[in-house]
Amino acid sequence: MPTAWVSQRTAPPPRPRWFERPLGSVGFGQFVIDLRQSAPAPVHRWLDAPVVTRGLPEGGPDAHMAGATLAQWFDLIVHCQTVTPA
């Protein structure tokens, strides 16, 4: 990969209303959530509610996306607390 494509960015912690905020307190450095599987009622309410999430890095730390549910946007959520270049 050309070095012009590689950049290092530090993302600020998720804002309180962003869906990914509770994922950092799960206690695992990385995990996968399969949104197609059955889940308890509180989880279904979370999956079926409209969410706000972090936007693209180019938009800056306040960038966000909203308007759909997690289940509409994703089949899986792959959460990694720390991501580094290969």
C-alpha positions in Angstrom: 0.0 0.0 0.0 1.5 3.4 -0.9 2.4 5.4 2.2 0.2 8.3 1.0 -2.8 6.2 1.8 -1.7 5.4 5.3 -2.4 7.8 8.1 -2.7 7.5 11.8 -5.7 8.9 13.6 -6.8 8.9 17.2 -10.5 8.9 17.6 -12.0 10.6 20.6 -14.2 8.6 22.9 -17.7 8.1 21.5 -20.2 10.7 22.5 -22.8 9.7 25.2 -25.6 9.2 22.7 -23.6 7.3 20.0 -24.5 3.6 19.9 -20.9 2.5 20.2 -20.4 4.2 23.6 -21.4 1.1 25.7 -19.3 -1.2 23.6 -16.0 0.1 25.2 -17.2 -1.0 28.7 -17.9 -4.6 27.8 -14.6 -5.8 29.1 -13.2 -7.4 26.0 -10.6 -5.7 23.7 -12.4 -7.1 20.6 -15.6 -9.0 19.9 -18.3 -9.6 17.3 -22.1 -9.2 17.7 -24.2 -11.0 15.1 -27.3 -8.9 14.7 -29.1 -11.6 12.8 -29.3 -13.9 15.9 -32.0 -13.9 18.5 -31.4 -11.7 21.6 -33.1 -10.8 24.9 -35.8 -8.1 24.8 -33.6 -5.2 26.0 -31.1 -6.0 23.2 -33.9 -6.1 20.7 -35.1 -2.6 21.8 -31.6 -1.4 21.4 -31.3 -2.9 17.9 -34.7 -1.7 16.8 -34.3 1.9 17.9 -32.9 4.6 15.6 -29.2 5.2 16.4 -26.6 7.9 16.1 -23.0 6.8 15.4 -19.6 8.2 14.6 -19.2 9.6 11.1 -16.3 9.4 8.7 -12.9 10.6 10.0 -12.7 13.2 7.3 -15.7 15.0 9.0 -13.8 15.6 12.2 -14.5 14.5 15.8 -18.1 15.8 15.7 -19.1 13.9 12.5 -22.0 11.5 12.9 -24.5 9.5 11.0 -28.1 8.9 12.1 -31.5 7.8 10.8 -31.6 4.0 10.8 -31.4 1.1 13.2 -28.4 -1.1 13.8 -30.2 -4.0 12.3 -30.9 -1.9 9.1 -27.3 -0.8 8.7 -25.4 -3.9 9.8 -25.5 -7.7 9.9 -22.5 -7.9 12.3 -20.7 -5.4 14.6 -17.0 -6.0 14.9 -15.7 -4.0 17.8 -11.9 -3.5 18.4 -10.9 -1.2 21.2 -7.5 -0.6 19.6 -6.8 -0.8 15.8 -3.2 -0.5 14.5 -1.7 -0.7 11.0 -0.6 -4.2 9.9 
